[in-house]
Amino acid sequence: MKIKLDENLPARLAIALAELGHDADTGPQQGLTGRPDREIWAAAQADERFLITQDLDFSDVRRFRPGTHHGLLLVRLREPDADSILDRLKAVFETEDVGSWARCFVVVTNHKIRIRRPGV
């Protein structure tokens, strides 16, 4: 899976995802640090990447309707420190069929994964 990590995620997550076979890059790698959300989104879409973020500006499923983009995962942990994010997302990517999440809107919490698929 081609993934773009927003700057609000630990950079070492890109390494962990690459070790699991994913093509992960980060906003900072592309010079997008501090850029507006619309530029982050545009870069992810232009590169056909699944965006992973904690930014609530991406939480409106009506605006980011499944099927209209390459995929979006919103991380919503109770205590979102770097280690917790890394541990939770590594576990998710190790155990779930994330390849089926293309073009989906996904929310990952401490204990749940909610997936909105195109046409549902």
C-alpha positions in Angstrom: 0.0 0.0 0.0 1.2 3.5 -0.8 0.9 5.6 2.3 1.5 9.3 3.2 1.9 10.1 6.9 0.9 13.5 8.1 3.4 15.5 10.1 1.4 14.9 13.3 2.6 11.2 13.4 5.9 9.8 14.5 8.4 9.7 11.7 9.5 6.2 12.8 6.1 5.0 11.8 7.2 5.2 8.2 10.1 2.8 9.0 7.7 0.4 10.7 5.3 0.4 7.8 8.1 0.0 5.3 9.3 -3.1 7.3 5.7 -4.5 6.8 6.1 -4.0 3.0 4.3 -0.7 2.6 5.6 2.3 0.6 5.3 4.9 3.3 6.4 8.5 3.0 5.9 11.5 5.2 4.7 15.1 4.7 8.1 16.4 6.0 10.0 14.3 3.5 8.1 16.1 0.8 8.6 19.5 2.3 5.0 19.8 3.5 5.8 20.7 7.2 3.5 23.4 8.4 1.6 23.5 5.1 -2.2 23.8 5.0 -4.3 20.7 5.1 -5.5 21.2 1.6 -1.9 20.9 0.4 -1.3 17.8 2.4 -4.5 16.3 1.0 -3.6 17.3 -2.6 -0.1 15.8 -2.3 -1.5 12.5 -1.0 -4.1 12.4 -3.8 -1.6 13.4 -6.5 0.7 10.5 -5.4 -2.3 8.1 -5.1 -1.4 7.6 -1.4 -3.6 6.5 1.6 -3.3 9.4 4.1 -2.9 8.7 7.8 -3.4 11.6 10.2 -4.6 12.7 13.6 -5.9 16.0 12.3 -9.6 16.4 13.0 -9.9 18.7 10.0 -10.0 15.3 8.1 -12.8 13.9 10.2 -15.8 14.9 8.1 -16.9 11.7 6.3 -19.2 13.8 4.1 -16.3 15.9 2.9 -14.0 12.9 2.5 -16.6 10.5 1.2 -15.4 7.0 0.6 -14.7 6.3 -3.0 -13.7 9.9 -3.8 -10.1 9.6 -2.8 -7.3 7.1 -2.3 -8.1 6.4 1.3 -7.9 8.1 4.7 -7.2 6.8 8.1 -7.9 9.0 11.1 -6.1 8.1 14.3 -8.1 8.9 17.5 -6.3 7.5 20.5 -7.1 8.6 24.1 -3.5 9.4 24.8 -1.8 9.9 21.4 1.8 10.0 22.4 4.3 8.7 19.8 4.8 5.3 21.3 1.0 4.7 21.6 0.5 5.7 18.0 3.3 3.6 16.8 2.2 0.5 18.8 -1.4 0.8 17.8 -0.8 1.3 14.1 1.8 -1.4 13.9 -0.7 -3.8 15.4 -3.4 -2.7 13.0 -1.2 -3.0 10.0 0.1 -6.4 11.1 -3.4 -8.0 11.8 -5.9 -6.3 9.5 -6.4 -6.6 5.7 -5.4 -2.9 5.2 -5.0 -3.5 1.4 -8.8 -3.7 1.3 -9.0 -0.1 2.7 -8.2 1.6 -0.6 -10.7 4.4 -1.2 -12.1 4.0 2.3 -12.5 6.3 5.3 -11.1 4.6 8.4 -11.0 5.6 12.0 -8.7 3.8 14.4 -9.3 4.2 18.2 -7.7 2.4 21.1 -10.1 -0.6 20.8 -12.0 -0.3 17.5 -11.6 0.1 13.8 -14.4 1.7 11.8 -14.3 1.4 8.1 -16.6 3.3 5.7 -16.4 1.8 2.3 -17.4 3.3 -1.1 -21.1 3.0 -1.8 -22.0 2.1 1.8 
